[in-house]
Amino acid sequence: MRRILFLQGLCEEVDDAVQEVFIKVFRAKLPAEETFLGWFYTVILNTGRDLGRRRKTRKGLLERLTEAAPAEQAAAAAGDPPRPTDPSLRSALAALAPDFREVVALRFFADLSLEQIARCQGVPLGTVKSRLHGALARLRTTLATEETDDD
Amino acid sequence: MTENDDTRMNDRPAGGEAARNAGASGAAGDDPGAAGGSPSGGFDDDRLLAFALGLADDPELVAAAAGDTELRRRLEAMRADVRAVSDGVNAAVPAPDDSYADLSQERWRGLAPYLRARRPARQPRRPRAFFHRALAPAAALLVVAAILGGVFALENRGKSSSSTGTLAGKSTGHTAPEAAPGAPTGAAATPSSVATRHLAAAYDTVVVARAGQVTGEQQHFTVLRTLKGSSPHTLRLRSEGGTLPPDSLAILYLRPAVATPGWANSAGLPAGALGVLGGSQASGAGVVGASSPTPQLTGGTLTQRMPTPQPADDGYFGPIVSRAIAHALPHIEVLVEPLPPGTKADAIQLP
């Protein structure tokens, strides 16, 4: 949940967003067990969108993703295993449209199926496929370009 | 977020075009023989990416890859690229600190009210529970009381109406004897009405008898007490006004029929039996039509059936008392006055 909200652009408000999601869950009349997962992630997406529209600072996701880099560097200096950092990938992620980022987050962080993602976003399955394909193509291109540049 | 966001060209990858470009460059690098990025086997990177992401089944691609080493290599490379992107996206989001799951942290202050154990809220007294506990029993009591009150009222009304209802006289004309002013009534009452006094004076023999079984048109009577004159112990009378219920008591007034042909004297009657009658001899109006056979009282019973006395020309048939039954006795005029149930024979006295 935290990573999804982070990718929605709620970097410094992510903890508030997590709280708000839990409060909504506590107050809500829970759905049937078989539909709970889709309902839960829909609450996450909607909460992220609502808070994103209300956030006071207008920092973009790229800035937020960039700000997180020093923390990883500090961790590396402390002897922690280095994390695969990729500023270009962060830039590519930040450059994606929010709906594309949501699809990426739900696919890679929540491991939802394409049908579940379609229900969470409230769009047709074909639209989810198109968004995921487009996002992965862009990100893959960025990684490939980086490898080429490194070479 | 609306679909319009998807149309922003600066953010939206150029779909298949970008992928084809990327695939073309990749293909050019991987496949030196390929000129201009033309994919081997006609499967471009878009198609391989869609298959690697699980967006679509591609049996044609699977079949082609089975026989094409280069295609299989490209497909594996595409899958590796997808894994790299996934790792990169996961790495792009900074991991939380170790105390992130500690709910006592200040960051989770907003969740504290929901995490504290709460006593179940005291349920307000619901009107429904109050109804079941208090109102329903009271309502039931009211209904029961109303029903009992209605039944009681109906019973009282029934009693009062029954006391004023007419005492239906039997078809035989059985009614209680009218009581003369000052005269006792009831079981010990004497036939003290004026009519009764008149009858007692007008008839020669007055007995108290118990009605017996009815046989055809005749009914037996057993004489219990002789109040006036003398009488056989049993009498069999032909009823012309109905019969009495068996075992009921009655006063029988007997006298010789008036102007009975052939009734010369009481020689036909045993001495001592209906002795009063024996001495009577009427002439003129009276019962006519009686034939000659003289009634025989055998053992106290008139056994010989005589024709029914016919009324005289003037219509006089003898005194008719509405309260009595006229029992035709050949040549003997009999009036039967039924007594009320419960009357004791010993209590009957002549006025």
Interface residues (C-beta under 8 A of the other chain):
Chain A: R2 R3 F6 L7 D15 D16 Q19 E20 F22 I23 F26 R49 L65 A68 A71 E72 R83 P84 T85 D86 L89 R90 L93 A95 L96 A97 P98 D99 F100 E102 V104 A105 F108 F109 L114 V123 T127 K129 S130 R131 L132 H133 G134 A135 L136 A137 R138 L139 R140 T141 L143 A144 T148
Chain B: M1 E3 D5 D6 R8 N10 D11 R12 P13 G15 G16 A18 A19 N21 A22 S25 G26 G29 D45 D46 L49 A50 L53 G54 L55 A56 D81 V82 A84 V85 S86 D87 G88 V89 N90 A91 A92 V93 P94 A95 P96 Y100 R107 W108 G110 L111 Y114
